[in-house]
Amino acid sequence: MRLTALVLTLAAAVAVTLAPTAVAGPPPHTVAGPSAANAPASFTHPGVVVSRPQLDFVRSKVQAGAQPWKSAYDQMMASAYASLTRTPKPREIVECGSSSNPNHGCTDERQDAVAAYTQALAWYLTRDDRHARKAIEIMDAWSAVIKDHTNSNAPLQTGWAGSSWPRAAEIIKHTYTGGWPNSGRFATMLRTVYLPEVINGAATKNGNWELIMTEAALGIAVHLEDRAAYDKAVATYLGRVPAYIYLTTDGSLPKPPPNSSIDTRDEIVKYWQGQSTFVDGLTQETCRDFGHTGWGLAAAVHTAETSRIQGADLYPRVSERLRHALGFHTRYENGAAVPSWLCGGTVEPGLGRVTEVGYNALHGRMGISMTNTALYTEARRPSGTDNYFVSWETLTHAGNPN
């Protein structure tokens, strides 16, 4: 059944409401993982979220003054992240409590990682060596100092920053010919400070945590050419995405997170923020708020994008969930009335500008119709950065065929 029919037709909504109550127990609690190794025989560089062909496409569009790439480029270059006078603020110990309170280096680390990626993009698009050297300065500053992340938000904080660092490092290491003497030290930082914090996931946390951590783990694995870490990240991903985005083909209840203790109907409903009616595209955090949901979807798409660049494309295995989730949430962001069965009739919007990569992948490259997502995405260009881990995606992915 199409999503629009579910949300527009009251009778369909009632029918779906009745379905979960008919089954006493949850679906089988199994781990959905790869049956064989997923790491490529040879890694592609740069290959974390953006590839060289994608960057070349963007560069040609910016040089031609074509839209929306030129306005997205201008937005990026006008940001503080692209400033050549930026001074990094590394810390030996980054301490982040719940909601980044206390905030001892949390904002500084996230934003310096975004800045390194921004400077790397600026280098590639302009060929101005100063931007490459600034990216290197930022990455070197942190790799010389940081030793650990602490307090309750440490895994998520590591995931946020650890998603941006390898994107920057990939572009600089594999396209800049001016040299990066401390690239090995930066790689050691990723291996010893970041990867151990994110590689084992966070099964009982809200899904955006594990998806962001998995994105970071996969990107780091690519940069380090670590096949074991790559395969473990893919296994975590293929277990978490079905536990985060519901499809009616899953049965009357969502799948529980693998390796978690969430294994009864009551526990699943509680974990899904009290939502007991399940429809295509609903996520585990929909009834929490759309902001955290947007982070989860962004990380899910980023991970699939990296896998595609590496030649072991995960999109065919998750595209149905992603398209429904993007369409479901953008429908309400676009102004559709919220039905009473959904989150008690009230949702908290604020998905964020997180749809560009998924829209390009699913609609642009795979030809999937995505009317709600198209309206939402195109109305919010250029997408900018969320200052956490989503950055400049109109620039890098709008209409990008590569």
QUIFENCOR-V362110 format. One record per pair of residues at least 24 apart in sequence whose C-alpha atoms are under 10 Angstrom apart, sorted by sequence separation. I is the first residue (numbers start at 1). J is the second residue. D is the distance in whole Angstrom. If there is no record, write none. Layout:
I;J;D
I;J;D
//
This chain:
88;112;6
115;139;10
166;190;8
195;219;10
213;237;10
252;276;10
253;277;9
254;278;8
298;322;10
353;377;7
356;380;10
87;112;9
88;113;9
113;138;8
165;190;8
195;220;7
211;236;9
212;237;10
252;277;9
253;278;7
254;279;10
297;322;7
326;351;10
330;355;9
352;377;10
355;380;10
356;381;9
86;112;9
112;138;7
113;139;8
139;165;8
190;216;10
191;217;10
194;220;8
195;221;8
210;236;8
211;237;7
214;240;9
252;278;8
253;279;10
356;382;10
88;115;9
112;139;8
190;217;9
210;237;8
251;278;10
252;279;9
353;380;7
356;383;8
88;116;9
162;190;8
244;272;9
254;282;10
256;284;10
297;325;8
298;326;10
326;354;9
327;355;10
352;380;9
353;381;8
355;383;9
86;115;9
112;141;10
113;142;9
139;168;9
165;194;10
191;220;8
200;229;10
211;240;7
254;283;9
297;326;8
326;355;7
353;382;9
354;383;8
81;111;8
112;142;9
139;169;8
190;220;7
191;221;9
199;229;7
210;240;8
211;241;8
248;278;7
249;279;10
250;280;10
254;284;9
353;383;6
354;384;10
80;111;10
81;112;8
162;193;10
163;194;10
190;221;9
199;230;9
201;232;10
210;241;10
247;278;8
248;279;6
249;280;9
294;325;10
352;383;9
353;384;8
354;385;9
81;113;9
82;114;10
83;115;9
136;168;9
162;194;6
191;223;10
200;232;8
201;233;8
208;240;10
246;278;7
247;279;7
248;280;6
293;325;9
294;326;9
326;358;8
327;359;10
353;385;8
354;386;9
81;114;7
82;115;7
109;142;8
135;168;7
136;169;8
161;194;9
162;195;8
187;220;9
190;223;9
191;224;8
196;229;10
199;232;7
200;233;8
203;236;9
207;240;7
211;244;9
246;279;7
247;280;4
248;281;9
326;359;8
352;385;10
353;386;8
364;397;10
81;115;4
82;116;9
135;169;8
190;224;8
195;229;8
199;233;7
202;236;10
207;241;8
210;244;10
245;279;10
246;280;6
247;281;6
248;282;10
352;386;8
360;394;10
364;398;9
365;399;9
80;115;8
81;116;8
82;117;9
83;118;9
84;119;8
158;193;9
159;194;8
162;197;10
191;226;10
198;233;9
201;236;7
245;280;8
246;281;6
247;282;8
294;329;9
323;358;8
364;399;6
365;400;8
79;115;9
81;117;9
82;118;6
83;119;8
132;168;10
135;171;10
136;172;8
158;194;6
159;195;9
162;198;9
187;223;8
188;224;9
200;236;8
201;237;9
203;239;10
207;243;8
208;244;8
245;281;6
246;282;6
247;283;10
293;329;9
322;358;8
323;359;8
354;390;7
356;392;9
357;393;7
361;397;9
363;399;9
364;400;8
365;401;6
81;118;6
82;119;6
109;146;10
135;172;8
136;173;9
157;194;10
158;195;9
187;224;7
199;236;9
203;240;8
207;244;6
244;281;9
245;282;6
246;283;6
322;359;10
353;390;8
354;391;9
356;393;6
357;394;8
360;397;6
361;398;10
364;401;7
365;402;8
80;118;10
81;119;7
82;120;9
144;182;9
158;196;10
159;197;8
202;240;10
206;244;9
207;245;10
244;282;8
245;283;4
246;284;8
283;321;10
323;361;10
334;372;7
352;390;9
353;391;9
355;393;9
356;394;6
359;397;9
360;398;6
361;399;9
364;402;10
79;118;9
82;121;9
132;171;9
133;172;9
143;182;9
155;194;9
158;197;7
159;198;6
201;240;9
244;283;5
245;284;7
281;320;9
282;321;9
286;325;10
290;329;8
319;358;9
323;362;7
333;372;9
334;373;9
353;392;10
354;393;8
355;394;9
356;395;9
357;396;8
358;397;9
359;398;8
360;399;6
361;400;9
82;122;7
132;172;7
140;180;9
143;183;9
157;197;10
158;198;7
159;199;10
184;224;10
243;283;8
244;284;5
245;285;9
280;320;9
281;321;6
290;330;10
322;362;8
323;363;9
330;370;10
331;371;9
332;372;9
333;373;10
353;393;9
354;394;10
356;396;9
357;397;6
358;398;10
359;399;9
360;400;7
361;401;9
77;118;8
82;123;10
131;172;10
132;173;10
140;181;9
143;184;10
144;185;8
148;189;10
155;196;10
156;197;9
157;198;10
242;283;9
243;284;8
244;285;8
245;286;10
280;321;8
281;322;7
283;324;10
330;371;9
331;372;5
334;375;8
353;394;9
356;397;7
357;398;7
360;401;8
361;402;9
76;118;7
77;119;9
140;182;7
143;185;6
144;186;8
147;189;8
155;197;6
156;198;8
159;201;10
241;283;10
244;286;10
281;323;8
282;324;8
283;325;7
286;328;10
290;332;10
319;361;9
320;362;9
327;369;10
330;372;6
331;373;8
333;375;10
334;376;6
356;398;6
357;399;9
360;402;10
76;119;10
106;149;9
132;175;10
133;176;9
136;179;9
137;180;10
139;182;9
140;183;8
142;185;10
143;186;5
146;189;8
154;197;8
155;198;6
280;323;10
281;324;4
282;325;6
286;329;8
290;333;9
315;358;10
319;362;7
327;370;7
329;372;9
330;373;6
333;376;7
356;399;9
357;400;9
77;121;10
105;149;10
132;176;7
136;180;7
139;183;9
142;186;8
143;187;8
145;189;9
148;192;9
149;193;8
154;198;9
155;199;10
280;324;6
281;325;4
282;326;9
326;370;8
327;371;8
328;372;8
329;373;8
330;374;9
331;375;9
332;376;10
76;121;9
77;122;7
104;149;10
132;177;10
133;178;9
136;181;9
137;182;10
140;185;8
141;186;9
143;188;8
144;189;8
147;192;8
148;193;6
149;194;9
155;200;10
156;201;10
279;324;9
280;325;7
281;326;7
282;327;10
283;328;9
323;368;8
327;372;5
328;373;9
330;375;8
331;376;8
334;379;10
76;122;8
84;130;7
88;134;10
104;150;10
114;160;10
118;164;9
121;167;9
132;178;8
133;179;9
136;182;9
139;185;10
140;186;7
143;189;6
147;193;6
148;194;8
155;201;8
156;202;9
279;325;10
281;327;7
282;328;7
283;329;9
315;361;8
316;362;10
323;369;9
324;370;9
326;372;8
327;373;5
330;376;6
84;131;7
87;134;9
88;135;10
106;153;10
110;157;8
113;160;9
114;161;8
117;164;6
120;167;8
121;168;8
124;171;8
129;176;8
132;179;10
133;180;9
136;183;9
139;186;7
142;189;8
143;190;8
146;193;8
147;194;9
155;202;8
210;257;10
280;327;10
281;328;6
282;329;8
315;362;8
319;366;9
323;370;7
326;373;6
327;374;9
329;376;10
330;377;9
73;121;10
83;131;9
86;134;8
90;138;9
106;154;9
109;157;9
110;158;9
113;161;6
116;164;8
117;165;7
120;168;6
123;171;9
124;172;8
129;177;10
132;180;9
146;194;10
149;197;8
245;293;10
280;328;8
281;329;8
320;368;10
325;373;10
326;374;10
73;122;9
82;131;8
84;133;9
85;134;9
86;135;10
88;137;8
89;138;8
90;139;9
102;151;9
109;158;9
110;159;10
111;160;10
112;161;8
113;162;8
114;163;9
115;164;9
116;165;7
117;166;8
118;167;10
119;168;8
120;169;8
123;172;8
127;176;9
129;178;8
140;189;10
148;197;9
160;209;9
163;212;7
167;216;10
170;219;9
244;293;9
279;328;9
319;368;9
324;373;10
327;376;9
84;134;7
87;137;9
88;138;5
90;140;10
91;141;9
92;142;8
101;151;9
102;152;10
107;157;9
110;160;7
111;161;8
113;163;8
114;164;6
115;165;9
116;166;10
117;167;6
118;168;8
120;170;9
121;171;8
136;186;10
139;189;10
143;193;9
159;209;8
162;212;9
163;213;8
166;216;8
170;220;10
173;223;9
207;257;8
316;366;9
323;373;9
326;376;10
83;134;9
84;135;9
86;137;10
87;138;8
88;139;9
90;141;6
91;142;7
92;143;10
100;151;9
101;152;9
102;153;10
106;157;7
109;160;9
110;161;5
113;164;5
114;165;8
116;167;9
117;168;4
120;171;6
121;172;9
124;175;8
159;210;9
161;212;10
162;213;8
163;214;9
164;215;10
165;216;9
166;217;10
169;220;10
206;257;10
245;296;10
315;366;9
73;125;9
82;134;9
86;138;9
88;140;9
89;141;8
90;142;5
91;143;10
92;144;9
93;145;9
94;146;8
100;152;9
101;153;9
106;158;9
109;161;7
110;162;9
112;164;9
113;165;5
116;168;6
117;169;8
119;171;10
120;172;6
123;175;9
124;176;8
156;208;9
157;209;9
159;211;9
160;212;7
161;213;10
162;214;10
163;215;6
164;216;8
166;218;9
167;219;7
170;222;9
204;256;10
205;257;9
244;296;8
245;297;9
305;357;8
82;135;9
88;141;7
89;142;8
90;143;9
91;144;9
92;145;5
93;146;6
94;147;8
95;148;8
96;149;8
97;150;8
98;151;8
99;152;9
100;153;7
108;161;10
109;162;10
110;163;9
111;164;9
112;165;9
113;166;9
114;167;9
115;168;9
116;169;8
117;170;9
119;172;9
120;173;10
123;176;8
156;209;6
159;212;5
160;213;7
162;215;8
163;216;4
166;219;6
167;220;9
170;223;6
203;256;9
204;257;7
244;297;9
298;351;10
301;354;9
304;357;10
305;358;8
308;361;10
87;141;9
88;142;8
90;144;9
91;145;6
92;146;4
93;147;6
94;148;6
95;149;6
96;150;6
97;151;5
98;152;6
99;153;7
100;154;9
106;160;10
107;161;10
110;164;8
113;167;9
114;168;8
117;171;8
155;209;8
156;210;8
158;212;9
159;213;4
162;216;5
163;217;8
165;219;9
166;220;6
169;223;8
170;224;10
203;257;6
204;258;9
289;343;10
297;351;9
298;352;10
301;355;9
304;358;9
90;145;6
91;146;6
92;147;5
93;148;5
94;149;5
95;150;5
96;151;6
97;152;5
98;153;6
106;161;9
110;165;9
113;168;8
117;172;9
120;175;10
155;210;9
156;211;10
157;212;9
158;213;7
159;214;8
160;215;9
161;216;8
162;217;8
163;218;9
164;219;9
165;220;8
166;221;9
167;222;10
202;257;9
203;258;7
204;259;8
205;260;9
241;296;9
287;342;8
288;343;9
294;349;10
298;353;9
299;354;9
301;356;10
302;357;7
89;145;10
90;146;7
91;147;8
92;148;7
93;149;6
94;150;6
95;151;6
96;152;7
97;153;5
98;154;9
100;156;10
116;172;10
120;176;9
153;209;10
156;212;7
157;213;9
159;215;7
160;216;7
162;218;10
163;219;7
164;220;10
166;222;8
167;223;9
203;259;6
204;260;6
241;297;9
244;300;10
286;342;9
287;343;5
293;349;10
294;350;8
295;351;8
298;354;6
301;357;7
302;358;8
305;361;8
91;148;9
92;149;9
93;150;7
94;151;9
95;152;9
96;153;5
97;154;7
100;157;8
155;212;9
156;213;6
159;216;5
162;219;8
163;220;8
166;223;6
202;259;9
203;260;5
204;261;8
286;343;8
287;344;9
290;347;8
291;348;8
293;350;9
294;351;5
295;352;8
297;354;8
298;355;7
301;358;6
304;361;9
91;149;10
95;153;8
96;154;6
98;156;10
155;213;7
158;216;8
159;217;8
162;220;7
165;223;10
166;224;9
201;259;10
202;260;9
203;261;9
204;262;8
287;345;10
289;347;7
290;348;6
291;349;7
292;350;9
293;351;7
294;352;6
295;353;10
296;354;10
297;355;8
298;356;9
300;358;9
301;359;10
95;154;7
96;155;9
158;217;10
203;262;9
241;300;7
287;346;8
288;347;8
289;348;5
290;349;5
291;350;5
292;351;8
293;352;9
294;353;8
295;354;7
298;357;8
94;154;8
96;156;9
97;157;9
156;216;10
240;300;9
282;342;9
287;347;6
288;348;8
289;349;6
290;350;5
291;351;5
292;352;9
294;354;6
298;358;8
301;361;9
96;157;7
286;347;8
287;348;8
289;350;8
290;351;5
291;352;6
293;354;10
294;355;8
297;358;9
301;362;10
59;121;10
63;125;9
95;157;9
96;158;10
237;299;10
238;300;10
286;348;8
287;349;10
289;351;8
290;352;8
291;353;10
59;122;10
62;125;8
63;126;9
94;157;9
237;300;8
278;341;9
279;342;10
286;349;9
291;354;10
62;126;10
94;158;9
207;271;10
277;341;7
278;342;9
59;124;8
60;125;9
206;271;8
276;341;8
277;342;7
286;351;10
55;121;8
58;124;10
59;125;5
205;271;9
206;272;9
237;303;8
275;341;8
276;342;9
277;343;9
58;125;8
59;126;8
204;271;9
206;273;10
237;304;9
275;342;7
276;343;9
56;124;9
275;343;6
55;124;8
56;125;8
234;303;9
274;343;8
275;344;8
55;125;8
233;303;9
234;304;9
273;343;8
274;344;9
50;121;10
272;343;10
52;124;9
234;307;9
245;318;9
247;320;8
247;321;7
242;317;10
245;320;10
246;321;7
207;283;9
208;284;9
238;314;9
241;317;10
242;318;8
245;321;6
246;322;10
207;284;7
208;285;8
230;307;10
237;314;10
241;318;7
244;321;9
245;322;8
247;324;8
206;284;8
207;285;7
246;324;9
247;325;9
206;285;7
238;317;8
242;321;8
245;324;9
246;325;8
234;314;9
238;318;8
241;321;8
245;325;7
237;318;10
241;322;9
244;325;10
206;288;10
209;292;9
212;295;8
215;298;9
216;299;9
219;302;9
208;292;6
211;295;8
212;296;7
215;299;6
218;302;10
219;303;8
222;306;9
207;292;9
208;293;7
211;296;6
212;297;9
214;299;8
215;300;7
218;303;7
222;307;10
206;292;9
207;293;8
208;294;8
209;295;9
210;296;8
211;297;8
212;298;8
213;299;8
214;300;9
215;301;9
216;302;10
217;303;9
218;304;10
206;293;10
208;295;6
209;296;7
211;298;9
212;299;5
215;302;7
216;303;9
219;306;7
207;295;9
208;296;4
211;299;6
212;300;8
214;302;10
215;303;5
218;306;8
219;307;9
222;310;8
302;390;9
207;296;7
208;297;8
210;299;9
211;300;6
214;303;8
215;304;9
218;307;8
206;296;9
207;297;10
208;298;9
209;299;9
210;300;10
211;301;10
212;302;9
299;389;9
208;299;8
211;302;10
212;303;9
215;306;9
295;386;10
298;389;9
299;390;9
208;300;9
211;303;8
298;390;7
295;388;9
309;402;9
295;389;9
295;390;8
49;163;10
48;163;9
49;164;10
48;164;9
51;167;10
55;171;10
48;165;10
49;166;10
50;167;8
48;166;7
49;167;7
47;166;9
48;167;5
51;170;9
52;171;8
46;166;9
47;167;8
48;168;9
50;170;9
51;171;9
46;167;8
48;169;9
50;171;9
46;168;9
48;170;7
52;174;9
46;169;9
47;170;7
48;171;9
52;175;9
46;170;5
47;171;8
45;170;6
46;171;5
44;170;10
45;171;8
46;172;9
46;173;8
47;174;10
45;173;9
46;174;6
45;174;6
46;175;8
44;174;10
45;175;9
163;299;9
160;299;10
163;302;9
159;299;10
163;303;10
49;215;10
48;215;9
48;216;10
48;218;8
49;219;8
48;219;6
47;219;8
48;220;9
48;221;10
216;389;10
48;222;7
47;222;7
48;223;8
46;222;9
47;223;8
45;222;8
46;223;8
212;389;9
43;221;10
44;222;8
45;223;8
39;218;10
43;222;7
44;223;9
43;223;9
45;225;10
43;224;10
44;225;9
39;221;9
40;222;9
43;225;7
39;222;9
42;225;9
43;226;10
41;225;10
43;227;9
40;225;9
42;227;10
39;225;9
41;227;9
39;226;8
40;227;8
39;227;5
38;227;8
39;228;8
37;227;8
38;228;9
39;229;9
40;230;9
37;228;9
39;230;6
40;231;10
38;230;7
39;231;6
37;230;9
38;231;6
39;232;10
37;231;6
38;232;9
39;233;10
36;231;9
37;232;9
38;233;10
39;234;9
38;234;7
34;231;8
37;234;9
38;235;9
33;231;9
34;232;9
37;235;9
33;232;9
36;235;10
33;233;10
34;234;7
35;235;9
33;234;7
34;235;6
33;235;4
34;236;9
32;235;7
33;236;7
34;237;10
31;235;9
32;236;8
33;237;8
34;238;7
31;236;9
32;237;9
33;238;5
34;239;9
32;238;6
33;239;6
31;238;9
32;239;4
33;240;9
31;239;6
32;240;8
30;239;9
31;240;9
32;241;9
32;242;8
32;243;10
27;250;8
32;255;10
27;251;7
31;255;10
164;388;9
165;389;10
26;251;9
27;252;8
30;255;9
31;256;9
32;257;9
33;258;9
163;388;9
164;389;6
26;252;8
27;253;7
29;255;7
30;256;8
31;257;8
32;258;7
163;389;6
164;390;8
25;252;9
26;253;6
27;254;8
28;255;8
29;256;6
30;257;9
31;258;5
160;387;10
161;388;7
162;389;9
163;390;9
164;391;9
23;251;9
24;252;10
25;253;9
26;254;8
27;255;6
28;256;9
29;257;8
30;258;6
31;259;7
160;388;6
161;389;7
23;252;7
26;255;8
27;256;8
29;258;7
30;259;8
31;260;10
159;388;10
160;389;5
22;252;8
23;253;9
26;256;8
29;259;9
159;389;9
160;390;9
20;251;8
21;252;8
29;260;9
157;388;9
16;248;9
19;251;9
20;252;5
21;253;9
29;261;9
19;252;6
20;253;6
29;262;9
18;252;9
19;253;9
20;254;10
29;263;7
17;252;10
28;263;9
29;264;10
16;252;9
26;262;10
27;263;9
26;263;7
27;264;9
25;263;9
26;264;6
27;265;9
25;264;6
26;265;5
24;264;9
25;265;6
26;266;9
24;265;7
25;266;9
26;267;9
23;265;9
24;266;10
26;268;8
21;265;10
20;265;9
1;248;9
49;301;9
50;302;9
49;302;6
48;302;8
49;303;7
51;305;10
21;276;9
48;303;9
49;304;8
50;305;8
51;306;9
54;309;10
20;276;7
21;277;9
49;305;5
50;306;7
53;309;10
19;276;10
20;277;7
48;305;8
49;306;5
51;308;10
52;309;10
18;276;10
19;277;8
20;278;8
47;305;9
48;306;5
49;307;8
51;309;7
17;276;8
18;277;8
19;278;9
47;306;6
48;307;8
49;308;9
50;309;8
51;310;9
16;276;10
17;277;5
47;307;9
48;308;10
49;309;8
16;277;7
17;278;7
47;308;9
48;309;8
49;310;10
15;277;10
16;278;7
17;279;9
44;306;10
47;309;6
48;310;9
14;277;9
16;279;7
46;309;9
47;310;7
13;277;9
45;309;9
46;310;10
13;278;9
44;309;7
45;310;9
13;279;9
43;309;9
44;310;6
40;307;9
43;310;6
44;311;8
118;385;10
39;307;9
42;310;8
43;311;9
38;307;9
41;310;9
42;311;9
40;310;6
41;311;9
39;310;8
40;311;7
114;385;8
121;392;9
7;279;9
38;310;10
39;311;9
40;312;7
114;386;10
115;387;9
117;389;10
6;279;8
38;311;9
39;312;7
114;387;7
118;391;8
6;280;8
38;312;6
113;387;9
114;388;7
117;391;9
118;392;8
121;395;10
37;312;10
38;313;9
111;386;10
112;387;10
113;388;9
114;389;7
117;392;10
121;396;9
3;279;8
38;314;10
111;387;6
113;389;8
114;390;8
115;391;10
3;280;6
110;387;7
111;388;7
114;391;7
1;279;10
2;280;8
3;281;8
110;388;6
111;389;9
114;392;10
1;280;9
109;388;10
110;389;7
107;387;9
107;388;8
81;385;10
79;384;9
76;382;9
79;385;10
81;387;10
75;382;8
76;383;10
49;357;9
74;382;10
75;383;9
76;384;7
72;381;8
73;382;9
75;384;7
76;385;9
68;378;9
71;381;9
72;382;5
75;385;10
71;382;7
72;383;7
73;384;9
69;381;9
70;382;9
72;384;7
68;381;7
69;382;8
67;381;10
68;382;7
67;382;10
76;391;9
76;392;7
75;392;9
73;392;8
76;395;9
72;392;7
75;395;9
3;324;7
7;328;9
72;393;9
73;394;9
74;395;10
2;324;9
3;325;10
72;394;6
73;395;6
4;327;9
69;392;10
71;394;9
72;395;5
73;396;9
3;327;8
4;328;8
7;331;9
17;341;7
69;393;10
70;394;10
71;395;8
72;396;9
3;328;7
7;332;10
16;341;10
17;342;10
69;394;7
70;395;8
13;339;9
68;394;7
69;395;5
72;398;10
4;331;9
13;340;9
14;341;8
68;395;7
69;396;8
3;331;10
8;336;9
13;341;7
67;395;10
69;397;9
7;336;9
8;337;9
10;339;8
13;342;9
69;398;8
7;337;9
8;338;10
9;339;10
10;340;10
68;398;8
69;399;9
7;338;8
8;339;9
10;341;10
67;398;10
68;399;9
7;339;7
62;395;9
7;341;10
61;395;9
7;342;10
58;394;10
59;395;9
58;395;7
59;396;9
58;396;6
57;396;9
58;397;8
55;395;9
56;396;10
57;397;10
58;398;9
55;396;7
58;399;10
54;396;7
55;397;9
57;399;10
58;400;8
50;393;10
54;397;8
57;400;7
49;393;10
57;401;8
51;396;10
55;400;9
57;402;8
50;396;7
54;400;7
56;402;9
49;396;9
50;397;8
53;400;9
54;401;8
55;402;9
49;397;10
53;401;9
54;402;5
53;402;6
52;402;9
51;402;8
50;402;9
4;372;10
//
